[in-house]
Amino acid sequence: SITFKDHRARYGNYLLKVLSKSTDPHLAKMNTFTINIAPEKIWKVKHVGDKDGGLTYMFVYKKPIGDYEISHFIYSGQNLVYTFLDKITLNNGFTVKRGAITYVGNFYIDEYTSKNGITIFERDMQVEDFRFLKNKYPSIDWGN
């Protein structure tokens, strides 16, 4: 999940890049993916997530077993792309196991920390996030 501190979005687009760490180049390319967040832009740019009054965006993906790494958080606006960090890692990556649900974490983003930057904190919100997801996706076997 990704949570923004403020409803007013500072940028028009946000991307979180998740890389497959497979040693097979074909599988690595096939299993790498990007999470895209596009705030509402009808009148004022604002966040329209799934919970916390629109501040938190929730994501569920079915991925093949293997090792993955959250590598980049990219934000853009006015046709300019700003890279917050070359690489944001999460506990040196995470592993998807057969028959198990892998919780990656919650990224808390403050877009207004400074004039030119964004601050990202990693938090464990598994209890709250799973409670929300169990209600949203009741057909998934959550294992308790």
C-alpha positions as CSV (number, residue, x, y, z in Angstrom):
1,S,0.0,0.0,0.0
2,I,1.0,3.6,-0.5
3,T,-0.2,6.4,1.7
4,F,0.1,10.1,1.0
5,K,0.2,12.6,3.8
6,D,-1.9,15.3,2.0
7,H,-5.0,15.1,-0.2
8,R,-3.5,17.7,-2.6
9,A,-1.2,15.9,-5.0
10,R,2.0,17.7,-5.8
11,Y,2.6,15.8,-9.0
12,G,0.5,14.3,-11.7
13,N,1.8,10.8,-11.8
14,Y,3.6,8.3,-9.5
15,L,5.3,5.0,-10.4
16,L,6.6,2.3,-8.2
17,K,8.9,-0.1,-10.1
18,V,9.0,-3.8,-9.0
19,L,11.8,-5.8,-10.5
20,S,12.0,-9.6,-10.7
21,K,15.4,-10.8,-9.6
22,S,15.2,-14.0,-11.7
23,T,18.5,-15.1,-13.1
24,D,16.7,-16.0,-16.3
25,P,16.6,-12.7,-18.4
26,H,13.3,-13.7,-20.1
27,L,11.5,-14.4,-16.8
28,A,13.0,-11.3,-15.1
29,K,11.6,-9.1,-17.9
30,M,8.2,-10.9,-18.0
31,N,7.7,-10.7,-14.2
32,T,8.9,-7.1,-13.7
33,F,6.1,-4.6,-13.3
34,T,5.2,-1.0,-12.5
35,I,2.5,0.2,-10.2
36,N,1.0,3.5,-11.5
37,I,-0.8,6.0,-9.4
38,A,-2.6,8.8,-11.2
39,P,-4.4,11.3,-9.0
40,E,-7.7,12.9,-10.0
41,K,-7.1,15.9,-12.2
42,I,-10.6,17.1,-13.0
43,W,-10.4,20.4,-11.0
44,K,-7.5,20.3,-8.5
45,V,-5.0,17.4,-8.5
46,K,-5.9,15.3,-5.5
47,H,-5.4,11.7,-4.3
48,V,-8.3,9.3,-4.7
49,G,-7.0,6.1,-3.1
50,D,-8.9,3.2,-1.7
51,K,-9.0,4.0,2.0
52,D,-8.1,6.7,4.7
53,G,-10.3,9.2,2.9
54,G,-8.5,8.6,-0.4
55,L,-5.0,9.0,1.0
56,T,-4.1,5.2,0.8
57,Y,-3.9,3.2,-2.4
58,M,-4.1,-0.5,-2.1
59,F,-2.5,-3.1,-4.4
60,V,-2.9,-6.8,-4.8
61,Y,-1.0,-8.7,-7.5
62,K,-0.7,-12.4,-8.3
63,K,2.9,-13.1,-9.2
64,P,5.0,-16.2,-9.8
65,I,7.2,-17.5,-7.0
66,G,10.6,-15.9,-6.9
67,D,12.6,-13.0,-5.6
68,Y,11.6,-9.3,-6.3
69,E,12.8,-5.9,-5.4
70,I,11.1,-2.5,-5.2
71,S,13.7,-0.5,-7.1
72,H,12.4,2.9,-8.0
73,F,9.8,5.4,-7.0
74,I,9.3,8.0,-9.8
75,Y,7.1,11.0,-9.7
76,S,6.4,13.4,-12.6
77,G,4.4,16.5,-13.5
78,Q,4.3,19.2,-16.1
79,N,6.1,16.8,-18.5
80,L,9.1,16.7,-16.3
81,V,10.2,13.5,-14.6
82,Y,11.9,13.6,-11.2
83,T,13.5,10.5,-9.7
84,F,13.3,10.6,-5.9
85,L,16.0,7.9,-5.4
86,D,17.8,5.7,-7.9
87,K,16.8,2.8,-5.8
88,I,14.4,2.2,-2.9
89,T,14.9,-1.3,-1.5
90,L,12.6,-3.1,0.9
91,N,14.6,-5.3,3.3
92,N,16.8,-6.2,0.3
93,G,13.7,-7.2,-1.6
94,F,11.0,-9.8,-0.9
95,T,10.2,-13.4,-1.9
96,V,6.9,-14.6,-3.2
97,K,6.3,-18.2,-2.0
98,R,3.9,-20.8,-3.4
99,G,0.5,-20.7,-1.7
100,A,1.4,-17.7,0.6
101,I,0.4,-14.1,0.6
102,T,3.4,-11.8,0.8
103,Y,2.9,-8.4,2.5
104,V,5.5,-5.9,1.2
105,G,4.6,-3.0,3.4
106,N,3.2,0.5,3.3
107,F,5.1,3.5,1.9
108,Y,4.1,6.7,3.6
109,I,4.9,9.7,1.3
110,D,5.2,13.3,2.3
111,E,5.3,15.3,-0.9
112,Y,5.7,18.6,0.8
113,T,8.8,17.9,2.9
114,S,10.9,20.4,0.9
115,K,10.7,22.6,-2.2
116,N,12.3,19.9,-4.4
117,G,11.9,16.6,-2.6
118,I,9.7,13.9,-1.3
119,T,10.2,11.9,1.9
120,I,9.2,8.2,2.0
121,F,8.9,6.2,5.2
122,E,8.3,2.4,5.2
123,R,5.7,1.3,7.7
124,D,4.2,-2.1,8.7
125,M,0.4,-1.6,8.3
126,Q,-0.3,-5.3,7.6
127,V,-3.1,-5.7,10.2
128,E,-5.0,-2.6,8.9
129,D,-4.2,-3.3,5.2
130,F,-5.3,-7.0,5.4
131,R,-8.5,-6.0,7.2
132,F,-9.4,-3.7,4.4
133,L,-8.4,-6.2,1.6
134,K,-10.3,-9.1,3.2
135,N,-13.5,-7.0,2.9
136,K,-12.7,-5.8,-0.6
137,Y,-11.6,-9.2,-1.9
138,P,-13.6,-11.8,0.1
139,S,-13.1,-14.6,-2.5
140,I,-9.3,-14.7,-1.8
141,D,-8.2,-17.3,0.7
142,W,-6.3,-15.1,3.2
143,G,-5.3,-18.1,5.4
144,N,-7.1,-16.8,8.5
